Amino acid sequence: MGKILGLIPARGGSKGIPGKNIVSLAGQPLISYTIEAALESRVFDRIVVSTDDEQIAEISREWGAEIPYMRPAGLAEDNSGALGVIQHMVSALVKHDDWLPEWIVYLQPTSPMRSSTSIQAALDFARKSDCDSLVSVTRVPHQFSMESQLDLVDGYLVPAIPDEPSPSRRQDKPVRYARNGPAILITRYETVMNKNSLYGDTVLPFEMSARESHDVDEPYDLEYVEWLMTRERVVDE
C-alpha cells in the first residue's frame, strides 16, 4: 500500500486577514483545527505544513505537524498556486528523505470545520477508484444556480443563460456543485509530478455539508465560524 502525505499549505502573507493562518479562532490558532483533523483521521504516514513563516512553523510543530522543509519565498506570493507548492514539498521529500507518496491530501487551513471523518471518507473514495484526483464540493444554493443568475445589460436585467427561461420552482432547477475551498483535495503523485497537473483528467467529487464547507477568507467569515463553534460547544454542554 502506497504512502499517504497530508500537506497543509500556510504562507505567512495574507491581505484579507493579517496572519490569517495562525489567527485566533475560538481560542486556538486557525491552522490547529486542520492539523487536529488530520491527526484524528489516522490515515496519514506524514502530516507536513508548507510555510515560509517561522512563527507558523513553530505553532504547527506545537500542534503535531512536521515542517521538514521551508517554502521558498517565490512560492509564497499572492498568486502562488497549489501545484507549485505541492511539487516543491514532494520533490524535497523524495530527494532528501527518499520518501515518495502515492497520494497527496491537500488540506487548506481556511476550512476549520472540516472533520476527520470526511478526510477518511474522501481518501477511501479516491483510493477505490482510478481517478487522477478528488476534490470536495458543496451544493450550490438554488437561488445562486446558473438558471437564476442575471446579467446587467444597459441598465436592465437579462438572463445569464440566453434563450433559456428561468425555472420558477426550486424543484425544477438542476443540482449544481462548487468547490468548497476546496476543503479537501486529493491527488496522485503521478498527477502532480508526471502530468504536471493539480487535477489531471479524471476528477472525482466528494460532497460535503454546508457546515463543513465554511471557508475563512474575510474577517466576517472568521467571526461567523467562531460564532458557530461557540454555539455548538454550548449545545454540547
N, C-alpha and C positions, 0 to 999 in steps of 0.2 A: 504494500500500500504506500502510495507516494506521500511525501511530506506536505503539510499544510502550513502556510505562513499567514499570520494575521498581521496586516500592515495598517497602521494608523497614521495618517498624514496630519502634521500640525506645525505649520510655519509660524514664525513669530509675528509677521506683519499682518495687520487687519485694520481696515478702514471703518467698516460698519460698527464694530465693537472693538476698541483697542484692547490688545491682549486677549482676544476672544477665546482662544483655546484653553486658557487657564483662568478665565474669569470665574468668579464665584457663582455657583448655581445651587441654591438650597443648601448652602454650607459646604459644598465640595467644588473643586476645580471642574470646569466643564469636561475636560478630557477624561477625568476619572470615571465617568459613567460608561464611556466606551471601553476603557481598559477593564473595568469590573465585568461588563457583559461578556467581553472576550474571554476573560479568565473563567467565568462561571460556565461558559459554553463547553469547556473541556474538549474542544475539537482541534486545538492548535498545537503544533510542535514547537512553534516560536511565536511570540507576540512582540512586535517591534514598533517603535514610533520613529517616523521620519521627520526630523525637525532641524532647523538651522539655529534654534534658540536654546541657549544653555539653561535658562530657567525652566522652559518647557521640558527639556531633557531631564532635569533634576526632579521635577514634580512627577514626570512619567515613571521614572525609576522608583520613586517612593510608593507609587500605586501598583507596581509589579510588572511594568513593561521593560523591554530591553531597548537600549539606544546603541546598537553595535557600531553605527557609522552616522556621522552628522551629515545633513543635507547641504550641498553646495549652495552658495547664495544665488547662483544663476537659476536654480530650480525652486527658489522661494519668492519669486516675483508675483505680482497680482495676476499675470497672465500665464503662470506656470501650470501646465496641465498634469493630470494624474498619470498619464502614460510615462512621462519622463521621470516622475517621482518613483514609480514602481520599478522602472528599468534600472534606475540608479541603485536602489536598495538591493534588488535581486542580483544585479551584476556584482556588487560588493560581497554579498553573501556567498556567491558561487566562487569568486576569485580568491577571497581571503579566508573564508571558512570552509570551503569545499562543501557547501550546503546548498542543494538545489531543490526548490519546492515544486511540487506538481501543480498545486493550486495556490493562488494568492487571493486572500479575502481582504478587501479594501474597506475599512470602516472609518468613516469620517466622524470626528468628534462632535460635529454640529447636529448629530442625531442622538441626543442623550436618552431618549425614551425607547430606543431600540432594545429589545430583550435578548437575553442569551438563548432563549428558546427559538426565536426567529433566526438567529445565526445558525443554530444547529439544523433547523429545518431547511434553510436555504442551501446550506452546504450539502446536506443529504440529497436534496433535489438535484443539484448540479452534478454531483458525483454519479448519480444513477443515469445520467444522460450522456449524449455525445456532443453537448453544446460547447461552443468556444467560450461562452461567458454566461453569467446570470446577473440580472440587475433587479433591484427591488423597486416596486411601483405601488402606487395607490390609485384608487378610482377617482376620476375627475368628477367633481360635483356636477350634477346635470345642468345647473344654471351657467356653468362655465364651458360646456361642451361646444364643439365647433358649430353645431347646429343652432346654438343660442347666441353665438358671437355676432357682433355688428361692427361694421366699419363706418367711419365718419367721412362722407364724401360731399364736398361743397356745402358743409353745414347740416347735411341730412344723414340719418341713419339708414344703412343698407345692409342686407345680409352679407356676412363674411364669405359664405359659400354662394356664389351667384347662381340664380335659377333654381335654387333649392329651397322650397318652403320650409320654414322652421316648424318642427313639431310642436304643437301646443301642449301636449301632455308629456309629463316626465317619463311615463312608461314607454313612450314611442321613440325616445332618444336612444341611440346605441351606447353601449358601455364603452368608455374610453379610459385609458390609463396614462399616468405621467410618472416619470422617475421622481422618487421622493427624496432627493438629495444627490445621489442615492444614499440611503442609509446602509445598504449592503451592495457591494459589487464584488462578484467572484469571477475570476478569470484564470485561465490556464497559463502555465509557463510558456508553452508554445505560442499562445495567442499574443502575449506582450513581447516576448523576446525573439521569436522566429517570424511571426506575421507582422510585428511592429504595429500592433493594434490593441486598443483597450478592450474592444468588444468582439472583434472577429466577425465572422459571417453569420453564426447562429447564436442568438441571444435568447435565453430563457427569461420569462418574467416571474418574479416572486412577489405576490400581492401581500401588502402589509396594511394594517389598520390605519385609520386617520390619526389615532392616538400615537402610535409608534412612528408615524411619518413626520412629526413636527420637526422642522429644520430651523436651527438657531442661526439667523443671519443678521438681524437688526435688533436694537435694544428692546423693541416691543416683543419680539419672539422670545427673548430671554425672560422678560417679565411674565409672559403668558405661561411658558413652560414651568417656571418656578411656581406660579400660582397653581398649576395643575398638580405638580409634585407635592406641594404643601397640602393641598386639598385631599389628595389620595392618602397621604400619611395620616391625616386627621380621621378620615373614614376608617382606615385600617385599625386605628387605635380604639 
